[in-house]
Amino acid sequence: MLALLLSSGAALGQGKLLEQGKGLLGGQGGGLPGPADRPSSGGGLGAGLSQGQVGDGLREALRVGARRTVDRVGQRDGYNRDPAIHVPLPGWLGKARSGLALAGQAGLLDDLELRLNWAAEDAAPKAFDIFADAIASMSIDDARGILNGPQDAATQYFRRTTSKPLADAMRPVVQQSLSEVGAVRSFQRLSEAKTGLPLGQAAGDFNLTSYALEQAIKGLFHYIAKEEAAIRSNPAARSTALL
């Protein structure tokens, strides 16, 4: 998600722009400098850009991708109607679908699957502030790693810095959402319908909240990666004046 695309960038090749960004961020330092720091010299590619401007552009690119991702998945049916990130039933329930249908319990399965997706959608808006904190705390070394790294370097940065905070922030929302819509009760009924045994014996130590949370975070990173790829390669995806 590289935002080295300021005023003169439109007419220049993407590869050269990346090289210019790497050069501008080549100095030492513990954090990204301010806009007035170390402008580039000469009249060539990126002339007049400072480390601070490149750093601001990189931050902006990450914010754009994070905002688009959260807006996309955090709306009603953002997970449910998207085949790429739809939250499926837990494995043993999916395998039991035909047997439960014969027992007249298919409606419970459908309801539970829908509510797992709704829980993910309810929790997703919490993610933006977590991503924003990771962007604000980015160091110069982090920026260099993104510019010089693989095509998913920014996504890897987010995975490394936000996975635990995302889980901590989103878990209460997922738990409350599942409880409010009765998904836990549905899960209990489905467990009993599967084997006639109590929930603990039928489902073991399976945790419905943890499952939905894991799937919700997986969906977020799926689209963070898509946004990174788009901003790297598609000028139309660079939607702000700074980019």
C-alpha positions as CSV (number, residue, x, y, z in Angstrom):
1,M,0.0,0.0,0.0
2,L,2.5,2.5,-1.1
3,A,1.6,6.1,-1.4
4,L,4.6,7.6,-3.2
5,L,2.3,9.0,-5.7
6,L,2.2,12.7,-5.3
7,S,1.8,15.4,-7.9
8,S,4.4,14.3,-10.5
9,G,3.8,10.6,-10.1
10,A,1.0,10.1,-12.6
11,A,3.2,10.2,-15.6
12,L,5.9,8.0,-14.2
13,G,6.3,4.2,-13.9
14,Q,5.2,2.5,-10.8
15,G,8.6,0.6,-10.4
16,K,10.5,3.9,-10.5
17,L,8.2,5.4,-7.9
18,L,8.8,2.6,-5.5
19,E,12.6,3.0,-6.0
20,Q,12.2,6.7,-5.2
21,G,10.3,6.0,-2.1
22,K,13.0,3.5,-1.0
23,G,15.6,6.1,-1.5
24,L,13.8,8.8,0.4
25,L,13.3,6.5,3.4
26,G,16.9,5.3,3.2
27,G,18.2,7.5,6.1
28,Q,18.4,6.5,9.8
29,G,15.9,7.3,12.5
30,G,13.5,5.9,15.0
31,G,10.3,7.2,13.5
32,L,8.9,8.7,10.3
33,P,10.1,12.4,10.0
34,G,7.9,15.4,9.7
35,P,7.0,16.9,6.3
36,A,9.8,19.4,6.4
37,D,12.6,16.9,6.9
38,R,15.2,16.0,4.2
39,P,13.6,17.0,0.9
40,S,15.0,15.1,-2.1
41,S,17.5,17.0,-4.3
42,G,17.7,17.6,-8.0
43,G,15.1,17.7,-10.6
44,G,14.5,14.0,-11.2
45,L,11.8,11.7,-10.1
46,G,10.1,12.8,-6.9
47,A,12.1,16.1,-6.7
48,G,10.9,18.1,-3.8
49,L,9.5,15.2,-1.8
50,S,10.7,14.8,1.7
51,Q,11.0,11.7,3.9
52,G,8.1,13.2,5.8
53,Q,5.9,13.4,2.7
54,V,6.7,9.9,1.8
55,G,6.0,8.8,5.3
56,D,2.7,10.7,5.3
57,G,1.8,9.1,2.0
58,L,2.5,5.7,3.3
59,R,0.4,6.3,6.4
60,E,-2.4,7.6,4.2
61,A,-2.3,4.6,1.9
62,L,-2.6,2.3,4.9
63,R,-5.5,4.3,6.3
64,V,-7.3,4.3,3.0
65,G,-7.0,0.5,2.7
66,A,-8.1,0.0,6.3
67,R,-11.0,2.3,6.0
68,R,-12.2,0.6,2.8
69,T,-11.8,-2.8,4.4
70,V,-13.8,-2.0,7.5
71,D,-16.5,-0.2,5.6
72,R,-16.9,-3.2,3.3
73,V,-17.1,-6.0,5.8
74,G,-18.7,-4.0,8.7
75,Q,-22.1,-3.5,7.0
76,R,-25.0,-5.9,7.1
77,D,-24.3,-8.9,5.0
78,G,-20.7,-7.8,4.6
79,Y,-19.6,-11.3,5.6
80,N,-22.8,-13.2,5.0
81,R,-23.2,-12.5,1.3
82,D,-19.5,-12.5,0.4
83,P,-18.3,-15.9,-0.7
84,A,-14.7,-15.0,0.0
85,I,-15.2,-14.3,3.7
86,H,-18.6,-15.9,4.6
87,V,-18.4,-17.6,8.0
88,P,-19.3,-21.2,7.6
89,L,-20.7,-23.5,10.2
90,P,-18.2,-25.1,12.5
91,G,-16.8,-28.3,10.9
92,W,-18.7,-30.9,12.8
93,L,-22.0,-29.1,12.3
94,G,-21.4,-28.7,8.6
95,K,-20.8,-32.4,8.3
96,A,-24.0,-33.1,10.3
97,R,-26.2,-30.9,8.0
98,S,-27.9,-33.8,6.1
99,G,-28.6,-35.8,9.3
100,L,-30.0,-32.7,11.1
101,A,-32.2,-32.0,8.0
102,L,-33.7,-35.5,8.3
103,A,-34.4,-34.8,12.0
104,G,-36.2,-31.5,11.1
105,Q,-33.4,-29.3,12.5
106,A,-32.1,-27.7,9.3
107,G,-33.7,-24.4,10.2
108,L,-31.5,-24.1,13.3
109,L,-28.4,-24.7,11.2
110,D,-29.4,-21.9,8.8
111,D,-30.1,-19.6,11.7
112,L,-26.9,-20.2,13.4
113,E,-24.8,-19.7,10.3
114,L,-26.5,-16.4,9.6
115,R,-25.9,-15.2,13.1
116,L,-22.3,-16.1,13.1
117,N,-21.9,-13.8,10.1
118,W,-23.9,-11.1,11.7
119,A,-21.6,-11.3,14.8
120,A,-18.6,-10.8,12.6
121,E,-20.2,-7.8,10.9
122,D,-21.1,-6.2,14.2
123,A,-17.5,-6.5,15.5
124,A,-15.7,-5.4,12.4
125,P,-16.1,-1.6,12.9
126,K,-13.9,-2.0,16.0
127,A,-11.0,-2.8,13.8
128,F,-10.4,0.6,12.3
129,D,-9.1,2.2,15.5
130,I,-6.8,-0.7,16.0
131,F,-5.4,-0.3,12.5
132,A,-5.1,3.4,12.9
133,D,-3.0,2.9,16.1
134,A,-0.7,0.6,14.2
135,I,-0.3,3.1,11.5
136,A,0.4,6.0,13.9
137,S,3.1,4.0,15.7
138,M,4.9,2.9,12.5
139,S,8.7,3.4,12.7
140,I,11.1,4.3,9.9
141,D,12.2,0.7,9.9
142,D,8.6,-0.5,9.5
143,A,8.2,1.8,6.5
144,R,11.4,0.6,4.9
145,G,10.2,-3.0,5.4
146,I,7.0,-2.3,3.6
147,L,8.7,-0.4,0.8
148,N,11.4,-3.0,0.3
149,G,9.4,-6.1,1.2
150,P,7.1,-8.4,-0.7
151,Q,3.8,-7.4,-2.2
152,D,2.0,-8.2,1.0
153,A,4.4,-6.5,3.3
154,A,1.9,-4.0,4.6
155,T,-0.6,-6.8,5.3
156,Q,2.1,-8.7,7.2
157,Y,2.8,-5.6,9.2
158,F,-0.9,-5.4,10.2
159,R,-1.0,-9.1,11.1
160,R,2.1,-8.7,13.3
161,T,1.0,-5.5,15.1
162,T,-2.8,-5.8,15.3
163,S,-3.9,-9.5,15.6
164,K,-4.0,-9.5,19.4
165,P,-5.5,-6.0,19.8
166,L,-8.1,-6.9,17.2
167,A,-9.1,-10.1,19.1
168,D,-9.2,-8.2,22.4
169,A,-11.4,-5.4,21.0
170,M,-13.7,-7.5,18.9
171,R,-14.3,-10.4,21.3
172,P,-16.8,-8.6,23.6
173,V,-18.8,-7.5,20.6
174,V,-18.9,-11.0,19.0
175,Q,-19.9,-12.5,22.4
176,Q,-22.6,-10.0,23.0
177,S,-24.0,-10.3,19.4
178,L,-24.1,-14.1,19.6
179,S,-25.8,-13.9,23.0
180,E,-28.4,-11.3,21.9
181,V,-29.5,-13.1,18.8
182,G,-29.7,-16.5,20.6
183,A,-27.0,-18.2,18.6
184,V,-25.6,-19.8,21.7
185,R,-29.0,-21.3,22.4
186,S,-29.2,-22.5,18.8
187,F,-25.8,-24.1,19.2
188,Q,-26.9,-25.9,22.3
189,R,-30.1,-27.2,20.6
190,L,-28.1,-28.3,17.6
191,S,-25.5,-30.1,19.7
192,E,-28.3,-32.0,21.5
193,A,-30.1,-32.8,18.2
194,K,-26.8,-34.2,16.8
195,T,-26.3,-36.9,19.4
196,G,-28.9,-36.5,22.1
197,L,-26.0,-35.7,24.5
198,P,-25.5,-32.6,26.5
199,L,-23.6,-29.7,24.9
200,G,-20.3,-30.5,26.7
201,Q,-20.3,-34.1,25.4
202,A,-21.5,-33.3,21.9
203,A,-19.2,-30.4,21.1
204,G,-16.3,-30.9,23.5
205,D,-14.5,-27.7,24.3
206,F,-15.7,-25.9,21.2
207,N,-16.1,-22.2,21.8
208,L,-18.5,-20.5,19.5
209,T,-17.3,-17.0,20.3
210,S,-13.7,-17.8,19.6
211,Y,-14.7,-19.5,16.3
212,A,-16.7,-16.5,15.1
213,L,-13.9,-14.1,16.2
214,E,-11.2,-16.0,14.3
215,Q,-13.3,-16.0,11.1
216,A,-14.1,-12.3,11.5
217,I,-10.4,-11.4,11.7
218,K,-9.5,-13.7,8.8
219,G,-12.0,-11.8,6.7
220,L,-10.5,-8.5,7.6
221,F,-7.0,-9.5,6.6
222,H,-8.4,-11.0,3.4
223,Y,-9.5,-7.5,2.3
224,I,-6.5,-5.7,3.8
225,A,-4.4,-7.8,1.4
226,K,-6.8,-7.0,-1.5
227,E,-6.6,-3.3,-0.8
228,E,-2.8,-3.4,-0.6
229,A,-2.6,-5.0,-4.0
230,A,-5.0,-2.5,-5.5
231,I,-3.1,0.6,-4.1
232,R,0.2,-0.8,-5.2
233,S,-0.9,-1.5,-8.8
234,N,-4.0,0.5,-9.7
235,P,-3.8,4.3,-9.9
236,A,-7.6,4.5,-9.6
237,A,-7.4,3.1,-6.1
238,R,-5.3,6.1,-4.9
239,S,-8.3,8.1,-4.0
240,T,-7.0,11.0,-1.9
241,A,-5.1,14.2,-2.8
242,L,-2.0,13.1,-1.0
243,L,-2.0,9.7,-2.7
